[in-house]
Every structure is written in C-alpha cells, then in structure tokens.
Amino acid sequence: MSWQVAAQSVQGSLQRLPGIRNVVAVASGKGGVGKSTTAVNLALALALEGARSACSTADIYGPSQPRMMGLQGPAAHEPHGKRIEPLEAYGVR
C-alpha cells in the first residue's frame, strides 16, 4: 500500500505560504473539548507516517502543547531577535 499527499490550492487571491503544502485546522466553539490534544496527536501521527509536521496553538489560557510534547518552557525561542524558532520533539516542530 502507498499514499501521497497532494498540495491543495488556496482560496481566491490568497498566496500560498512558502514551504507549507497543507494546513489542518482543529477548532471548536467550546473550550475543554480536546482541541490541543487532537492537534498534537494529528501532528505526531503525520510525522510517524513520514510527513514534515508542525503544530501551533493560539491557546492563551492553557498553553499545554509544550507539556504534551515533553518540552520545558515556551514552545518557541528567539535566538537572534529576528525570528521565532519553534522547539522540536518527536519529529514535530
């Protein structure tokens, strides 16, 4: 069995982000339903299947993704003051 993920087109006059083929959004109108857990598990599963994978969150009340990924401190750092570099764990940035 084999598979290949094709890059999807963007909507209307939007421009594709360089280096990003696809985006998977996990959202809900309610808190506490497992959005961060689902996002982390999807990113890990994609990485295990050989995809380049990253995970980001906008959760300002409970930034739990670094903890779920076994990381200490913030999810990113700014080594030279010009660019935010994400931390990496289990093949996921």
Secondary structure by P-SEA (a helix, b strand, c coil): cccccccccccccccccccccbbbbbbbccccccaaaaaaaaaaaaaaacccbbbbbcccccccccccccccccccccccccbbbbbbccccc
